[in-house]
Each structure stands twice: as structure tokens, then as C-alpha cells.
């Protein structure tokens, strides 16, 4: 199973970036407006957490609760989204996508060259002013407030007298709780009357306006909600890694990864982008040389045997050399091929296709089966 399943640390990244991809789908999948500059909000949340931890945010000390930083960073992203959306939603289609991309690139250049943010802003800031790790839970209740992080995380031993969790596993479960709560919040909004209007805008904005809805304010509200959760995702990234970079947060290709996850998982499904990013990262790790003790390449090296690996297959090329040639470092190539295949043959994405097969949301279909309905 280690050969197939991603490592726990990879799963932590799947969770917080999956939340970012879900926030992208909230605006793009449910209104039809592609926000190519969505990385601006992801980066805002990430940088805010690190800067606050370094004492560079007025009125916030380095020991401010991490959960409070996530919320405040999200609210700052909401304000930024209102400013960007007030201009961008005057346009539609590709023009909206391009202007949001333009705003994001302006912010990317700003943080990459602003010396206040870090001694080397092109590499990005790291947490230096806070010695305590970031924690998620109920402040003041030690048993319900656990530290996260690659190195500074908190392990749990003897929970209920049986369970034990490493620091990375604790990070996985605690970040997972935030992602799950965020998902339920977005899901509730989607299923509210507000969310129904968003879907109406996606299907036919002119008709929604004709029956009396001011679509501009609905789109702006959806943009603000998606920005809040994108910033929360960025904050989780910063809390776990304790460092951020312009290229890993504000750069437009970060939004491109969210678009990739949404297409693979299914646009307009909310949970689909999380599964899409899990699929992407799982395949990448499976085909990558990075997986120590896991992945296809180490598995073949360990199990084919020296005799078979040294067997010549063509013009002096051995089986072992062929494996290195076609697998080692080429994971992105195969991901690209899979992406093309998804666009051509699975246009609804993973979750979207399953929904089409069962005739509606998967949860409702399962509940109906359990109740014996058809």
C-alpha cells in the first residue's frame, strides 16, 4: 500500500491546497466567472500569518492565536476581493479572467520586491519572531489545542490508551478539521437562497437580472466568500511550513493548479477540486523519484531483481535503464497526458461524472439507498 498511497506529509498539502481549489471552484464553478488571479487571496492569507508571527502587523503580537490569524487574514482578503471585484465584475468572460490575473500579478511583483516583507523578498519570509508553534483547537484547553508543523508540530501518545500520532499525523488531522469546517460552510452557502442565485447567474445571467436580481452584488459577495476561504488555505500553508514564497503563493501558476484540480475533480461540485488535487498529487508521487520507499520507481527497482533489470531490451538499453529513462523525473509529463485525457473523455471531472451516474449529489444518493428509496 505504501507504493500507491501518498505520504502523510503529501496529504497535508493536499488538504490545504484542496481548500484553495475549492474556494476557486466556489466563484468559478458556481458563477461561471474564471478568477485567474485567485492566488492573490491565497498569498494574502499566507503572508499575513508569517508577518504577524514576526511582529510586523500593527496591533498583533507574535503570540496571537493561529485561529485568530486565519480569520483576520481571511477578512483582509475579503476587503481585497471587494476592491478587485468592484472593478473586475464590470467585465465578463475572458476580460474578467485577464483583469483578475493582472491584479494578482501586480501583487506578485510587489511582494517579490518589497524589502519590508523579508530580508530576501524573492525567496519570501520565514517565521523568525515566534518560537511557539502554530496550533489549532480551543485556546486555553491544552487537550483540545494541538500544534501543527513539519518540525515544530506536536505528537500525541496514548490517546484513549491506544492511539498514537506523529507530529505530521497530528497536523493532518487538525488541518483536516479546518478544511472540513470550511467545506461545510461553503456547502451551506451554496445550498442557501444566495447560492441558488449564483447558480442562476452561471446558467443565464441575463434571465437572473430580468427577474429582478442585482447580479453584480451577488457576484461580488461570492467573490468575497471565496477570497476568505482562499486566505484560510494560505494561512494553513504558512502555519504548517512556517515560511512562504511569492512563487508558491501569489504567482499565477498557483491559480493554474487550482484550475487543474477543478477540471480533474469537476467544476461546480465544490468537493471535486479536493479529489482532483488528491488525484494529481497521488499520481505525481506514484510516478516520482521523490517517494522514499514508495512510488512506482522504487517499487520496480526493489522487486524486479538484478537479473531482469540488467536484461537488454533494445540496442544496449537494459530494463533498468529503460525504467529510469521513462519514469525518473517525468511525472509532470504523464500528468499532462492525463489532463488532456480528462478534458477529452471525462469533461465533468471525477466527482461530476459520479454525480451524473447516480443522478445527483453522491451524499443524497447514498442516503436514498440506505433508506431503501429508488
N, C-alpha and C positions, 0 to 999 in steps of 0.2 A: 504493500500500500504506500510506502514511503516513495516509491518510484512515481506514482501517479498523483498523490495528493500534494498540494503546495505546503511549504513550511509555515509554521505559525506566524513568523515574522512577515511573511508574504501576505498572509491572511489579514494581519493588522492593516497593512497598506491597502488591501482590497476593501476593507471596511471604510476607512476614512475617505479614500478616493471614490469609492462607490457612493458615498453620501454626496460628494461633489457632483458626480454624474447624475444622481437622482435630482439634485437641485437644478441642474441644467435641463433635465427632462421636464421638470415642473413648468418651466417657462416655454421651452422649445417644443416639447411634445404635446402640451395641452393648449397652447395658443397658436402654434404654428410659426412663431417668430424665433428664428435661429439666433441665439445670442452668442456670436463668435468671440465676444470679449468677456465671457463669464469668468475667466481666470482672474480678472481684476478683483472679484469678491473673494475668491479662494485665497489670493495673495494678501488681501486686506486682513482677513482673519488670522492668517499665519504670522504676518509681520507684527500685527498688534500684540499677539501673545508674547512674542520674543522681546519686543521693545518694552512692553510693560514689565516683563520679568527682569529687564536690565535697568529699570527705573527711568526710562526715557519718556514715559507718558505722564503728563501732569496729573496730580491728584491720585495716582495709582502707585502704590509701593510694590516692590518686587515680591512681597509675600501675599499679594492679592489672590483670593481663591481662584483656582483654574476655571471652575464652572462659571464664576462671575466674569472672567475674562472672555470666555466663549460667548456669553450673552452680550456683553458690551461690544465685543468685536463684531458680532452679528448686527447689532443696532447701528454701528458705524457703517457697515456695508449697506444697510437699508438706506441710510442717508445718501450714500454714494450712488446707489441704484436709482433713487428718486431724481438725483441731478442728471445722471446719464440718461435715464428713461424719459425724462421730460423733453429732452432733445431728440432722442432716438426714435421714440414712438410717433413722431411726426412723419416718419418714413415707414415704408413697408418692404417686404421681400428682401432682395439681395442688398438694397440700400440700408435697411436696418441692420443686417448682418455686418456690413462693412463699417458702419459708423460705430457700432459697439466694439468691433475689432480695433478701430482707430483709437478709441478711448483707452482700451486695455493696453495698447502699445505705448501710448503716452505715459501711462503709469509705470509700465515696464522700464522704459528708458529713465524715468525719474528715479525709481528705487535702485536701478543699476548704477547710477552715477551720484547719488546723494550720500555724501560722506557722513552725515549725521546718523544714518542708519547702521553703519558698520565701518570698521577701520578699512575693510576692503569690500565696498558695496557690491562689486561684481560677483563676489563669492557669497555675499549675504551675511546677516548677523547670526550669532550663536548666543545661547543663554549663558551669560557670564555673571550677572548680578544676583542671581538667585541660586543658592546652594540646595534648597529643598526641592525635591522632585514635584512635578505637577501631579495632582491627584483628582480622582473623580469619585463622587459619592456625596455623603451628607457631612458637611463640615462640622467638626466637634464630636463626631461619633466615629471613633477610630476603626471599629469593626466594619463600618459601612463607608469608609473613605480610604480607598486604596491608590497607591502611587502607580503611575504608568511611566514607560520609557524604555529605551533599548538597554541602557546601562544603569539608570537610576530607579528602575521600576521595583516594585515590591512583590516578593513571593509570598505564597500562603502555604502553610504546612499544617496538616492535621485538621482540615475543615471538616466538621461533623465526625471527627475521629478517623476519617478515611481519605478524603480528597486532598491532594497536594497540587499546587500550581506553581510553575516557574514564573519569573518576572514577566517574560514575554506572554505567557498564557494569561496572566492577570491583566496585562494591557489589552489583550484581545477581547476578553470578556467585558472589561469596563468601557472600552471604546465602543464595543458592540452594543452596550446598553444605550449609549448616547445616540448611536446611529439608529437603533430600533425606535427610540423615543421620537427622533426626528422624522423617521419614516411614517410613524403613526400620526404625527402632527400634520405632515403634508397630505397623507391619505385622507385625514378628516377634512382638511380644507378642500381637497378635490371633490369629495362627496357632499359638500355643502352647496347651498344655492350659488355661492360665489364661484365654486368650481364648475358648476353646470354652465354658468355664463362663459367661463373660459373655453369650455369645450364647444359652445355655440360659436364663439369667435373663431376657433380653429376651423369649424365646419363651414361657416358662412358669416363673415364679419358684417357684411352689408345688411343681411337679414337681421342680425342681432341689433344693429343700430336702428333698423326700421321699426322694430317693435319697442324701442324706447330705451335701450341700454346705452350708456355712455361708455363705449368700449375703451376709450383712452384711459380712463381711471381704473378700469378692471385690469387692463394690461399692465399699467404701472404698479398696481397692487400686487399682481402676480410676480412681476419683476423684483419687487422689494422682498417678497416672501422667499423667492428662490435665492436672492442675494444673501439673506440671513443664514440660510442653511449651508450655502456655499462657504460662507465665512466660518461657520461652526466646523465644517470639514477641514478648512485650512488651519484652524486653531488646534484641532486634534492632531494634524500632521506636526505642527510645531511642538505640541506637548509631548508627543512620542519621540520625535527625533531631536528636540532641543536645538534645532538650527533650521534655517530656511535659506533659500537662494532665489534670486529673480527668475532664473531659468526653470526652476521647479515649481513656481507658483504663478507669477504674473505673465509668463510667456504664452503666446497664442497657441502653441502646440499642446499646452496643458488642456485647453478647451478642446483641441482636436482629439485628445484621448477620451474626453467625456463624450464627444460626438461618436467616436468609435464604439465605446461601451454602449451607448444608447442604440446604435444601429444593430449591434450584435444582440443586445438584450431585448430590444423592442421599444420603439418610440411610443410615448403616451401610455406606458404601463407602470411608471414610477419605480417599481421594484426591478424592472427589466435591466436598467443600466448597471445595477449592482451585480446581477448574474452575468451580464455582458463583460464587466471588468474582471470578474472571477474567472470567466472562461478565457479571457485574454491573458491574464497573469498565470493561470494554470497551464495553458499551452506553452507560454513563454518559458516558464520554469521547467516544464517537462522536456522541452527541446533545447534547453540552455546548458552550457557547461558550468554555470554558476552553482547548480544544485549539488552541494557536497553530500555524497551518499544517496542522492535522489535524482530523478530525471532519467530520460532515456539513454543519454550518452554514458553516464557512469554505469547504468544497469547493463548495457551491452558489453562494455569493457570488462565487467566483472563476471559475466555469465556465459559469454560465447566461448571462452577458452583460448589459450595462446595458439593452439594449433589452427583453429578456424580463423582467428584474427590475422594470422600470418599467411593465410592461403591467398594465392594470387588469383585475381578475378579478370584482369584485363591489362595487358601491356605493362606488367610490372607493378600494377596497382593492387595492393592487398586489401583484404576485407577491413582491417583496422584502419588503413589509410583512407579507404572509402567512407567509413563511418565518420572520421574526423573531417573529411572534406565536405560532406553533405550535411552534417549535424552541428559541428563545433562552431558556435558563434553565428549561426544562421537562423535563429529563432524568429527574428523580425521578418525575414523573407517568407517563412511559412505562415506567419500571422497575416501578412499582406495577402497571400493567396487565399487564406480562409476568409478574410474580409470581403474580397471580391466574390467568393462563392456565396457568402451570406447575402450580399446585395442582390445577386442574380437569382438565387434559388430560395432564400429564406427572408424575403423583404420585410416580413412582420417581426423578425427577430425571434430569439428563443422563447421568451415568455409570451410574446404576441402570437406566435404560432400555436403554442399550447392553449392559449385562450380561444383561438379560433376553433381548435379541435374540440374543446369541451363546451363551447358555446357561451362563454362569458368568463368573468374572473375566476381564477383557479380556486380561491378560497370558498366562493359561493358554490362552485360545482362540487367540491369535496363535502361541504356541509349538506348539500342536497342528497348526495349519495348516502351519507351517514343517516339521514332521516328517511331514506328509502324512497325519495322522490325521483322522478324521471323528467 
